[in-house]
Structures are given as C-alpha cells and as structure tokens.
C-alpha cells in the first residue's frame, strides 16, 4: 500500500434499506448478534392531537410501575436478572415498549413485561414520585434560556394551540390524576404492531400469542398533523434575569418530506449549518468566535417541516451574531456553492444516511420512523438519487424561493 496516494473515492449511488415486508402486524429483521430487540408499537398513542400529553407520557413511563402484588423495583429486578432492558417511549406519532434481551431470555422478559402491562394499577405513591421528579425537572428547565427559546420559537412557528407547542406547567402536572392514566392506557394502547430484530429461527409469533398478543391483519395508521398556524410574530424577547448567556432560535415552516423541494432543502440546510464543516460553524464559531457552537436543522413532520437555527452565546454579541447569520443566508441566495464544497457536503450527507442503516438495530429504528412518517420502502433510494443529482444552481434557486425577506421568525431568551 502506497500511503502517499489517496484511495479512490467511489460514489454512493443507492442503498438497500432491508425494510421488512409482512402479511400481518409482525415485522421481522434478521440478525445473528446474540441479542434480540422486540418493539411493541401502539400507533394510536402518539402525542399529536392529544390535549394532555403529560398524561400520555406518564401513562407510558409508569407502565411497569407495579400492582398490589409486585412493585416497580420487583419488576425491574426480575428483568435485570435475565439481562434484559426495557425502554418506554411516548413519541409524536406513536408510543411503545422496546425490549432488549439475550436470545434465550427474550420470551421470559416479554412475559414479565406483558404481565406488568396488563396489571399495572398506577399507584398514588408511584404517581407522586413521578410528579415530584417532573416538577423538579420543569423548574430546572425554566432556568435555562435554551429551553425558553426552544419553546418560544415553536409557539411562534406553529401557534400556541398546536401539539408541538404544548406548554407543560406545574398546574398540568399537579392536576393529572390516576384516572387520566387509566383512560389513556385503556383507550390509546390498542392494536399494536411488532418489530422483531433477532434470529431468523426465533418463534416470535408463538411467543407473542402465548403472552396474549394478537397476530393478525395489519391496519396501517395514517398519521396526520394540524397545519401550523403562525402567530404572525416575527420577533420575541424572553427576558431571563441573571442569565449568563443568551439563546437564539430562528426558524420557519418548510414543506413536508414528500414535497419535490424537500431533498434540496435538506442539502441546503447541511451546507448552511447542518454539520461541523458548515458555513455557520466556519464563520461564526471558527473565524469570529462568537459562539461555541451553532447549527441549523430541519425536523420533518408528516404535513410540514420546521427549519431552525440554534445557538447559545454571550449577550454582547447579539447584533453581530444576527448580522452574520443574515450574511450567510444572503450568500446562499446570491452565490453558487463551489464544486468542492458541494461535493464534500453530498458525501457527508450520504455517508451519514448510509451509517444510519449500519446494522439490524439501526434498520429497525429507521423502519419504525418510516412507519410513523407514512413513507414507503423506495423513499431512501429516492433520497440518494436526488442528493447525487442536485446542482449548485438548484440550491441557489431553492434558497431564493424559501429564504425571502422576513421569512425567519426570531426568538431570543436571555438578557
């Protein structure tokens, strides 16, 4: 090997997602890693459109909190003794229980989890402990400018009544009752589907059915969102006395994943602030030292996406920071991105996407996301092809179409 000669760079042209097909509500991804992963997904138990998201989150997080005969600690010790781990989630479009365990113990762990799920009584003691912890967490967050700015920009972009803008308060925490949790569990945690990642020889269907789950027809849930209703407020200052730094959030609403411009916007975002070599990082962090870190991001939902620029910094740099962000956006609108910069950005983008499918467990995460997002198996191959064919001229036009004057809302928390 001659290390003075750089290796050939071979372009990534396609991706094999290995997303599973199924004739029922059990999806299998084969893996021989010695560890199994079983996801029990409740597609009707997402936070979108639910008025009391705190009750849903509490109902999910306390699913293994015990009953009259067995405490939460007893259940946790039984799972630990088998080398298992259980993760509970209340996401925007669905809720679920994910079980990890050695292949030989996954059935026993499932039995423990299913029994705990069926018999949970949401004791007042567990509820009070959970509430106390969440109140402490909320009080800590309310002292953080990053939390205040993040909540503020969501309300500015989507409207205060939107699910994304849900504002957790001490009153909501204290007023949520045991009956709210039981109602959430009994009405929302229905008709699950299953994603099993593990040995191809594992008798998963028999294991699920023996624990009282139904394997049958899969009725895919079409997740939809309320359309964001902007507050028409372009600037907001949230005063936080005694703060040692300011937090800035700028943003706007972009189209959903299925829009023809979404892939271009994703690449444009990467160039602007989506990775360590982005323009915002090079200018504002490396060259001028105005902040330790700054980034831009696009968070996709099913009917729209949210674009945001985020950073924390010293208050004395307010005007300069905002000016430099404006300068970088103006460059995208007025200058073609150079070939070398565009090639680096594309290679980075495709490499990150490819790594997100590196292994069976990662594939299961992407598949679950695809199910939540109503996207088909061909989506990521379309993504690859689009990124490879996008030109600098395409990005220039996209920047001018989406970064018009006064497009970005601006929320600042601090002093």
C-alpha positions as CSV (number, residue, x, y, z in Angstrom):
1,X,0.0,0.0,0.0
2,X,1.4,3.4,-1.0
3,X,0.1,5.8,1.6
4,X,1.2,8.8,-0.5
5,X,-1.6,8.1,-2.9
6,X,-5.1,8.8,-1.8
7,X,-7.6,5.9,-2.3
8,X,-10.2,6.1,-5.0
9,X,-13.4,7.7,-3.9
10,X,-16.4,5.7,-5.0
11,X,-19.7,7.5,-5.1
12,X,-22.7,6.0,-3.1
13,X,-25.4,5.5,-5.7
14,X,-28.1,3.5,-3.8
15,X,-29.0,2.0,-0.5
16,X,-30.5,-1.3,0.5
17,X,-32.7,-0.5,3.4
18,X,-33.6,-4.1,4.2
19,X,-37.0,-2.9,5.4
20,X,-39.2,-6.0,6.1
21,X,-42.4,-7.0,4.4
22,X,-45.2,-8.8,6.3
23,X,-48.7,-10.2,5.7
24,X,-49.7,-9.3,9.2
25,X,-48.8,-7.0,12.1
26,X,-45.4,-8.7,12.9
27,X,-42.4,-7.4,11.0
28,X,-39.0,-9.3,11.3
29,X,-35.5,-8.1,10.7
30,X,-33.0,-10.9,10.8
31,X,-29.9,-10.5,13.0
32,X,-27.5,-13.0,14.4
33,X,-25.9,-10.8,17.1
34,X,-27.0,-12.8,20.1
35,X,-29.3,-10.1,21.3
36,X,-32.9,-9.6,20.3
37,X,-35.0,-6.5,20.2
38,X,-38.8,-6.5,20.3
39,X,-40.7,-3.3,19.7
40,X,-44.4,-3.2,20.7
41,X,-45.8,-0.1,18.9
42,X,-49.1,1.5,19.6
43,X,-49.8,3.6,16.5
44,X,-52.8,5.4,18.0
45,X,-51.0,6.6,21.1
46,X,-49.0,9.5,19.7
47,X,-48.8,13.0,21.2
48,X,-50.1,14.6,18.0
49,X,-53.6,15.9,18.6
50,X,-53.8,14.8,22.2
51,X,-54.8,17.5,24.7
52,X,-53.0,16.2,27.8
53,X,-49.6,15.0,26.5
54,X,-48.3,14.8,30.0
55,X,-50.9,12.2,31.0
56,X,-49.9,10.1,28.0
57,X,-46.2,10.4,28.8
58,X,-46.9,9.5,32.4
59,X,-49.1,6.5,31.5
60,X,-46.3,5.1,29.2
61,X,-43.5,5.7,31.7
62,X,-45.3,4.1,34.6
63,X,-46.4,1.0,32.6
64,X,-44.0,-1.1,34.7
65,X,-44.7,0.7,38.0
66,X,-46.3,-2.4,39.6
67,X,-49.5,-3.5,41.2
68,X,-50.8,-4.7,44.6
69,X,-48.6,-7.8,44.5
70,X,-45.4,-6.6,42.8
71,X,-43.6,-3.2,43.0
72,X,-41.7,-1.4,40.3
73,X,-38.5,-2.4,41.9
74,X,-39.5,-6.1,41.9
75,X,-40.3,-5.9,38.1
76,X,-37.0,-4.1,37.4
77,X,-35.0,-6.7,39.4
78,X,-36.7,-9.6,37.5
79,X,-35.8,-8.1,34.2
80,X,-32.2,-7.3,35.3
81,X,-31.7,-10.9,36.5
82,X,-32.4,-12.0,32.9
83,X,-30.0,-9.4,31.4
84,X,-32.8,-7.5,29.9
85,X,-33.6,-3.9,29.3
86,X,-36.9,-2.2,28.6
87,X,-37.3,1.3,27.1
88,X,-40.6,3.1,27.1
89,X,-41.4,6.0,24.7
90,X,-44.2,8.4,24.1
91,X,-43.4,9.9,20.7
92,X,-45.1,12.4,18.5
93,X,-46.9,9.8,16.3
94,X,-46.9,6.6,18.5
95,X,-46.0,5.2,21.8
96,X,-44.2,1.9,22.5
97,X,-42.3,-0.5,24.6
98,X,-39.0,-1.8,23.4
99,X,-37.5,-4.9,24.9
100,X,-33.8,-5.9,24.6
101,X,-32.5,-9.2,25.8
102,X,-30.4,-12.3,25.1
103,X,-32.0,-14.6,22.5
104,X,-32.6,-17.3,25.1
105,X,-34.3,-14.9,27.6
106,X,-36.4,-12.6,25.4
107,X,-39.5,-14.7,25.8
108,X,-39.2,-14.6,29.6
109,X,-38.7,-10.9,29.6
110,X,-41.7,-10.4,27.4
111,X,-43.8,-12.4,29.8
112,X,-42.7,-10.2,32.7
113,X,-43.4,-7.0,30.7
114,X,-46.8,-8.2,29.4
115,X,-48.0,-9.2,32.9
116,X,-46.8,-5.8,34.3
117,X,-48.6,-4.0,31.4
118,X,-51.9,-5.9,32.0
119,X,-51.9,-5.5,35.8
120,X,-50.5,-2.0,36.4
121,X,-52.6,-0.1,38.8
122,X,-50.8,3.3,38.7
123,X,-50.5,3.6,42.5
124,X,-50.7,7.0,44.0
125,X,-47.2,6.6,45.5
126,X,-45.6,6.0,42.1
127,X,-47.6,8.9,40.6
128,X,-46.5,11.2,43.3
129,X,-42.8,10.2,42.8
130,X,-43.2,10.8,39.1
131,X,-44.8,14.1,39.5
132,X,-42.2,15.3,42.0
133,X,-39.4,14.4,39.6
134,X,-41.1,16.1,36.7
135,X,-41.8,19.3,38.7
136,X,-38.1,19.4,39.7
137,X,-37.1,18.9,36.0
138,X,-39.6,21.6,34.9
139,X,-38.2,24.1,37.4
140,X,-34.7,23.4,36.3
141,X,-35.6,23.8,32.6
142,X,-37.4,27.1,33.3
143,X,-34.0,28.5,34.4
144,X,-32.4,27.5,31.0
145,X,-32.5,30.1,28.2
146,X,-32.2,27.2,25.7
147,X,-35.5,25.7,26.9
148,X,-37.3,29.0,26.9
149,X,-36.1,29.9,23.4
150,X,-37.0,26.5,22.1
151,X,-40.5,26.6,23.5
152,X,-40.9,30.2,22.3
153,X,-39.9,29.5,18.6
154,X,-42.3,26.5,18.4
155,X,-45.2,28.7,19.5
156,X,-44.2,31.4,17.1
157,X,-44.0,29.0,14.1
158,X,-46.9,26.7,14.9
159,X,-49.3,28.6,17.1
160,X,-49.9,28.2,20.8
161,X,-52.6,25.6,20.3
162,X,-50.6,23.3,18.1
163,X,-49.4,19.9,19.5
164,X,-45.8,20.9,19.0
165,X,-46.3,24.0,21.1
166,X,-47.6,22.1,24.2
167,X,-46.6,24.0,27.3
168,X,-46.1,21.9,30.3
169,X,-46.9,23.7,33.5
170,X,-47.0,23.0,37.2
171,X,-50.8,23.1,37.2
172,X,-50.9,20.4,34.4
173,X,-48.6,18.2,36.4
174,X,-50.4,18.5,39.7
175,X,-53.9,18.1,38.1
176,X,-53.2,14.9,36.2
177,X,-54.9,12.1,38.0
178,X,-54.7,8.3,38.2
179,X,-58.0,8.2,36.2
180,X,-56.3,10.1,33.4
181,X,-53.6,7.5,33.2
182,X,-56.0,4.6,33.2
183,X,-58.1,6.3,30.5
184,X,-55.0,6.8,28.3
185,X,-53.9,3.2,28.8
186,X,-57.3,1.7,28.1
187,X,-58.2,3.9,25.0
188,X,-54.8,4.5,23.3
189,X,-52.7,1.4,23.9
190,X,-54.7,-0.7,21.5
191,X,-54.0,-2.7,18.3
192,X,-50.2,-2.8,18.4
193,X,-47.8,-3.9,15.7
194,X,-44.5,-5.6,16.4
195,X,-41.0,-5.2,15.0
196,X,-38.7,-8.1,16.0
197,X,-35.0,-7.8,15.3
198,X,-33.2,-11.1,16.0
199,X,-32.6,-14.6,15.0
200,X,-34.5,-15.8,11.9
201,X,-35.3,-19.1,13.8
202,X,-36.8,-17.4,16.8
203,X,-40.5,-18.4,17.2
204,X,-41.7,-14.8,17.7
205,X,-45.3,-15.3,16.6
206,X,-45.8,-18.1,19.1
207,X,-44.0,-16.1,21.8
208,X,-46.3,-13.1,21.3
209,X,-49.5,-15.2,21.0
210,X,-48.7,-17.2,24.1
211,X,-48.4,-13.9,26.0
212,X,-51.9,-12.7,24.9
213,X,-51.0,-10.6,21.9
214,X,-52.9,-10.9,18.7
215,X,-51.1,-11.5,15.4
216,X,-53.4,-10.6,12.5
217,X,-54.2,-8.2,9.9
218,X,-52.1,-5.0,9.9
219,X,-54.1,-1.8,9.6
220,X,-51.6,0.9,8.9
221,X,-52.4,4.1,10.7
222,X,-52.2,7.3,8.5
223,X,-50.7,9.9,10.8
224,X,-51.6,13.5,10.1
225,X,-50.9,16.8,11.7
226,X,-52.7,20.0,12.3
227,X,-51.4,22.6,9.9
228,X,-49.1,25.1,11.7
229,X,-50.9,28.4,12.3
230,X,-48.3,31.1,12.7
231,X,-48.7,33.7,15.5
232,X,-47.5,36.3,12.9
233,X,-45.0,37.4,15.5
234,X,-41.6,37.8,13.8
235,X,-39.6,38.7,16.9
236,X,-39.8,37.8,20.5
237,X,-37.6,38.5,23.5
238,X,-37.9,36.3,26.6
239,X,-36.2,38.1,29.5
240,X,-34.3,35.8,31.9
241,X,-32.7,37.9,34.6
242,X,-29.4,36.7,35.9
243,X,-28.7,34.6,32.8
244,X,-25.0,34.2,31.9
245,X,-25.7,33.6,28.2
246,X,-28.4,34.2,25.6
247,X,-30.1,31.5,23.5
248,X,-31.2,32.3,19.9
249,X,-33.7,30.4,17.8
250,X,-34.6,31.4,14.3
251,X,-36.9,29.4,12.1
252,X,-39.7,29.0,9.6
253,X,-42.1,26.3,8.3
254,X,-40.8,24.2,5.4
255,X,-42.7,21.7,3.2
256,X,-43.2,18.0,4.2
257,X,-40.9,15.1,3.2
258,X,-43.0,14.3,0.1
259,X,-42.6,17.8,-1.4
260,X,-40.3,18.0,-4.5
261,X,-38.1,20.6,-2.8
262,X,-37.5,18.7,0.4
263,X,-34.3,16.9,-0.7
264,X,-32.9,20.2,-1.9
265,X,-33.8,21.9,1.3
266,X,-32.1,19.1,3.3
267,X,-28.8,19.6,1.4
268,X,-29.1,23.4,1.6
269,X,-29.5,23.1,5.3
270,X,-26.4,20.9,5.6
271,X,-24.3,23.5,3.8
272,X,-25.7,26.3,5.9
273,X,-25.4,24.8,9.4
274,X,-26.1,21.1,9.4
275,X,-22.6,19.7,10.2
276,X,-19.3,20.7,11.8
277,X,-17.9,21.9,8.4
278,X,-21.0,24.1,7.7
279,X,-20.8,27.8,6.8
280,X,-22.3,29.0,10.1
281,X,-19.8,27.0,12.1
282,X,-16.8,28.2,10.0
283,X,-17.8,31.8,10.1
284,X,-19.4,32.3,13.5
285,X,-17.5,29.8,15.6
286,X,-14.2,29.3,14.0
287,X,-13.5,32.7,12.3
288,X,-15.2,35.1,14.7
289,X,-15.5,33.1,17.9
290,X,-19.0,34.5,18.7
291,X,-20.3,31.1,19.9
292,X,-19.0,27.7,20.9
293,X,-21.5,26.1,18.5
294,X,-24.2,27.0,16.1
295,X,-26.3,24.7,13.9
296,X,-29.3,24.6,11.6
297,X,-31.7,21.7,11.3
298,X,-34.9,20.5,9.6
299,X,-37.3,18.5,11.7
300,X,-39.7,16.7,9.4
301,X,-43.3,16.0,10.3
302,X,-45.9,14.4,8.1
303,X,-47.6,17.6,6.8
304,X,-44.8,20.1,7.2
305,X,-41.2,20.5,8.4
306,X,-39.6,23.0,10.9
307,X,-36.4,24.7,10.0
308,X,-34.4,26.2,12.9
309,X,-31.1,27.9,13.5
310,X,-29.9,27.5,17.1
311,X,-27.0,28.8,19.3
312,X,-26.0,30.0,22.7
313,X,-23.7,33.0,23.1
314,X,-22.7,36.0,25.2
315,X,-25.3,38.8,25.1
316,X,-22.8,41.3,23.9
317,X,-22.7,39.6,20.5
318,X,-26.4,39.9,19.8
319,X,-26.2,42.3,16.8
320,X,-23.1,40.9,15.3
321,X,-24.4,37.3,15.5
322,X,-27.6,38.1,13.9
323,X,-25.9,40.1,11.1
324,X,-23.5,37.2,10.3
325,X,-26.4,34.7,10.1
326,X,-28.1,37.0,7.7
327,X,-24.9,37.3,5.7
328,X,-24.6,33.5,5.3
329,X,-28.2,33.2,4.1
330,X,-27.6,36.0,1.7
331,X,-24.6,34.2,0.3
332,X,-26.7,31.2,-0.4
333,X,-29.1,33.3,-2.3
334,X,-26.6,35.3,-4.3
335,X,-23.6,33.0,-4.9
336,X,-23.3,29.5,-6.4
337,X,-21.9,26.9,-4.0
338,X,-18.4,25.8,-5.2
339,X,-17.9,22.4,-6.6
340,X,-15.6,21.2,-3.8
341,X,-17.8,22.4,-1.0
342,X,-20.9,20.8,-2.7
343,X,-19.1,17.5,-3.2
344,X,-17.9,17.4,0.5
345,X,-21.5,18.2,1.7
346,X,-23.0,15.5,-0.6
347,X,-20.5,12.9,0.5
348,X,-21.0,13.7,4.2
349,X,-24.8,13.7,3.8
350,X,-24.9,10.3,2.0
351,X,-22.3,8.8,4.4
352,X,-24.4,9.8,7.5
353,X,-27.5,8.4,5.9
354,X,-25.7,5.1,5.0
355,X,-24.4,4.8,8.5
356,X,-27.9,5.1,9.9
357,X,-28.6,1.7,8.2
358,X,-25.4,0.1,9.5
359,X,-26.8,-2.9,11.4
360,X,-30.1,-4.6,12.1
361,X,-30.9,-2.5,15.2
362,X,-30.4,0.8,13.2
363,X,-32.5,-0.6,10.4
364,X,-35.3,-1.3,12.9
365,X,-35.1,2.3,14.1
366,X,-35.4,3.7,10.5
367,X,-38.2,1.3,9.8
368,X,-40.2,2.4,12.8
369,X,-39.6,6.0,11.7
370,X,-40.8,5.2,8.2
371,X,-44.0,3.6,9.7
372,X,-44.6,6.8,11.7
373,X,-44.0,9.0,8.8
374,X,-46.1,7.1,6.2
375,X,-43.1,6.8,3.8
376,X,-42.6,3.7,1.6
377,X,-39.5,1.5,1.0
378,X,-38.4,3.4,-2.0
379,X,-38.1,6.7,-0.2
380,X,-34.4,6.4,0.9
381,X,-33.3,5.3,-2.6
382,X,-35.1,8.3,-4.0
383,X,-33.2,10.4,-1.4
384,X,-29.9,9.0,-2.6
385,X,-30.6,9.6,-6.2
386,X,-31.9,13.2,-5.5
387,X,-28.8,14.2,-3.5
388,X,-26.5,12.9,-6.1
389,X,-28.2,14.9,-8.9
390,X,-28.8,18.2,-7.1
391,X,-26.7,21.0,-8.6
392,X,-25.4,24.3,-7.2
393,X,-27.9,26.1,-9.4
394,X,-30.8,24.1,-7.9
395,X,-29.7,25.1,-4.4
396,X,-29.4,28.8,-5.4
397,X,-33.0,28.7,-6.7
398,X,-34.2,26.9,-3.6
399,X,-32.5,29.4,-1.3
400,X,-34.2,32.3,-3.1
401,X,-37.6,30.5,-3.0
402,X,-37.6,29.8,0.7
403,X,-35.4,32.4,2.3
404,X,-37.3,35.5,1.3
405,X,-37.2,38.7,3.3
406,X,-38.8,38.4,6.8
407,X,-39.2,34.6,6.3
408,X,-37.4,33.7,9.5
409,X,-39.0,34.3,12.9
410,X,-36.6,35.2,15.7
411,X,-36.8,34.2,19.4
412,X,-34.2,35.3,21.9
413,X,-34.1,34.2,25.5
414,X,-31.7,35.9,28.0
415,X,-30.7,39.4,28.9
